[in-house]
């Protein structure tokens, strides 16, 4: 088995609001795009070296049934970048533990690292 590097840029979370309050005009995908584009701006990561985006603690919606993929594309990442979501609301592990393990087990599609977002 060949080893590869997995890079987790930094944890990012969206704002939290009450149901039907200040964030009601934004979709989950729009919040995700805001988080991912903010991450790219802060870190300076070149979008061409990103293999995949993993969103966690999120739900797919009728407008974005593959929300990780929708957020990746709407954030301006290349079509070659995959996206997925992992729903782990039951915190059986410390925050982020499952996501790191998930990213490390993701199949390698190229020699580039995976850059999950959370």
N, C-alpha and C positions, 0 to 999 in steps of 0.2 A: 504494500500500500504506500503510495507516494504521499508525503506530507505537503501541506501548503499553508501559507499565511492567511489568517483571518483577521481583518482589521475592523474593530468597532470604534468608529470615530469618537463619539461621545454620546452619552444619553441626552435625549431631547424630549421634552414633553410639551404638549399643547396646553393652552389655558383651560381651566375648568370653570364651568358656570352652572348655575341651577337650570333645571329643565324649563324651557320656554323663556329664558331671561336674555342676558346681553349677547350671548353667542348664537341665538336661535336663527339668525339669518345666514349663518355659515354651515356648510355641509362638513361631514367628517373628512371628506377628501380635501376640501379647502384648508381645513386645519392641518392636515397632514402635509400638504404642499408647503404651507407656511413654515412648519417645523423643518422639513427637509431642505428647502431653499435657504433657510436661516443657518442650518448646519453647514451647507456647502459654502456659504459666504464666510462664516466664522473660521472654518478649518482650511479653506483654500484647496480642498480636494478637487482634483480634475475629474469632472464627470466621466471622461473617457476611460478611467481606470476602475470604475465601479462595476462590479459584476451583478450585484443584487441588493435589494432593499428589503428589510424585514421590519414590518410594523407590529407592535405588540399591544395587547390590551385594547383591541379595537374590533369593531364589528363591520362586516361587509354590509353594504346597503344596496337597494335596487339600482341606484345611480352609479354605484361603484362596487359591483359584486366581487371583484378582485382588487380590493382597495389598495393593497401594497403596490400592485402593478399600475393602477390608475394614478396614485400619488407619484410614483417614479416617473411616469410619462408626463404628467402635468407639471412636474418640477423641471422639465426640460432635459431629463436624462435620455441617453440614446435608446432606441427601440431594442437594442441588444441587452439592455439591463432588465433583469427579472425583478419581480416584486411579489411579496407574499405577506400574509398576516398570521400571527400566532396569538390565539386568545388564551391567556393564562391568568384569569382573575383569581383563581384559588392559589394563594401564595404558599405553596408547599416548600418552596425554595426561596432563598433570599432574592430580592428584586434583581432581575437581570440574569440570574443563574441559568434559567431554562433557555433564555434567548441566546446566551453565549454558547451553550451546548448545541442548540439548534443550528446556529450559524456554523459551528465547527463541523457538524455532520452534513451540512448541505453539500450536494454533489458539486464537484468542481466542473464548471463549464469552460473555464479558461485558466490561465495562470494568474489572473488578476485577483485581488482580494475582494471579499464581500464586505460591504459597509452597511450594516443594519442601522435602522433609525428607530427610536422609541419615543 
